[in-house]
């Protein structure tokens, strides 16, 4: 579950990183305060959406892997059960197997 927490922090991390770079670049370009605020607010929205999309893609990938692992475990357990039943049938004489 700690993996899930790190994925949930991905959106804010992407947002903060991206907006920090854009804010510094806009400041160094000597935009007025009003223009700088518009750029930063637009960047917040843009990077939040981008982070949410990336987070959803990663969660989908993780959930898909977990589902495939669960199915593989169930199939392995089923095969093991079938092998045990087949092993039990080997001890029974051939003419008695059909009577069971």
C-alpha positions as semicolon CSV with decimal commas, in nm:
position;residue;x (nm);y (nm);z (nm)
1;X;0,000;0,000;0,000
2;X;0,296;0,239;0,041
3;X;0,325;0,220;-0,337
4;X;-0,028;0,362;-0,361
5;X;0,068;0,658;-0,141
6;X;0,365;0,744;-0,360
7;X;0,142;0,732;-0,669
8;X;-0,111;0,963;-0,504
9;X;0,165;1,219;-0,445
10;X;0,259;1,219;-0,813
11;X;0,001;1,478;-0,922
12;X;0,104;1,743;-0,666
13;X;0,470;1,671;-0,734
14;X;0,432;1,720;-1,108
15;X;0,226;2,034;-1,049
16;X;0,472;2,192;-0,808
17;X;0,775;2,108;-1,018
18;X;0,626;2,232;-1,343
19;X;0,480;2,549;-1,199
20;X;0,806;2,632;-1,019
21;X;0,998;2,616;-1,346
22;X;0,735;2,821;-1,532
23;X;0,714;3,078;-1,250
24;X;1,091;3,128;-1,243
25;X;1,107;3,152;-1,622
26;X;0,821;3,406;-1,628
27;X;0,988;3,608;-1,352
28;X;1,319;3,615;-1,541
29;X;1,135;3,737;-1,854
30;X;1,023;4,044;-1,651
31;X;0,648;3,997;-1,699
32;X;0,423;4,231;-1,502
33;X;0,272;4,092;-1,181
34;X;-0,069;4,049;-1,344
35;X;0,072;3,862;-1,645
36;X;0,295;3,654;-1,415
37;X;-0,004;3,554;-1,202
38;X;-0,205;3,456;-1,510
39;X;0,084;3,246;-1,638
40;X;0,130;3,076;-1,299
41;X;-0,243;3,007;-1,254
42;X;-0,269;2,868;-1,607
43;X;0,035;2,653;-1,541
44;X;-0,118;2,518;-1,219
45;X;-0,428;2,406;-1,407
46;X;-0,228;2,261;-1,697
47;X;0,018;2,069;-1,481
48;X;-0,255;1,946;-1,244
49;X;-0,444;1,796;-1,539
50;X;-0,123;1,648;-1,679
51;X;-0,036;1,499;-1,337
52;X;-0,385;1,354;-1,296
53;X;-0,363;1,185;-1,637
54;X;-0,020;1,038;-1,561
55;X;-0,135;0,921;-1,218
56;X;-0,442;0,752;-1,368
57;X;-0,226;0,576;-1,626
58;X;0,016;0,448;-1,359
59;X;-0,268;0,331;-1,132
60;X;-0,428;0,151;-1,425
61;X;-0,097;-0,021;-1,501
62;X;-0,049;-0,122;-1,135
63;X;-0,406;-0,252;-1,103
64;X;-0,371;-0,448;-1,427
65;X;-0,052;-0,612;-1,302
66;X;-0,215;-0,700;-0,969
67;X;-0,515;-0,851;-1,149
68;X;-0,290;-1,061;-1,376
69;X;-0,091;-1,181;-1,072
70;X;-0,413;-1,278;-0,890
71;X;-0,539;-1,472;-1,193
72;X;-0,204;-1,651;-1,228
73;X;-0,213;-1,750;-0,858
74;X;-0,567;-1,884;-0,891
75;X;-0,474;-2,081;-1,200
76;X;-0,165;-2,228;-1,029
77;X;-0,375;-2,329;-0,728
78;X;-0,632;-2,492;-0,957
79;X;-0,360;-2,685;-1,144
80;X;-0,206;-2,800;-0,817
81;X;-0,547;-2,918;-0,698
82;X;-0,598;-3,110;-1,024
83;X;-0,255;-3,272;-0,986
84;X;-0,342;-3,383;-0,633
85;X;-0,668;-3,538;-0,753
86;X;-0,483;-3,711;-1,038
87;X;-0,224;-3,840;-0,788
88;X;-0,498;-3,987;-0,571
89;X;-0,648;-4,166;-0,873
90;X;-0,317;-4,337;-0,949
91;X;-0,342;-4,537;-0,625
92;X;-0,680;-4,680;-0,724
93;X;-0,679;-4,986;-0,954
94;X;-0,803;-4,919;-1,308
95;X;-1,118;-5,129;-1,273
96;X;-1,217;-4,940;-0,954
97;X;-1,166;-4,585;-1,092
98;X;-1,487;-4,590;-1,295
99;X;-1,693;-4,704;-0,997
100;X;-1,592;-4,401;-0,794
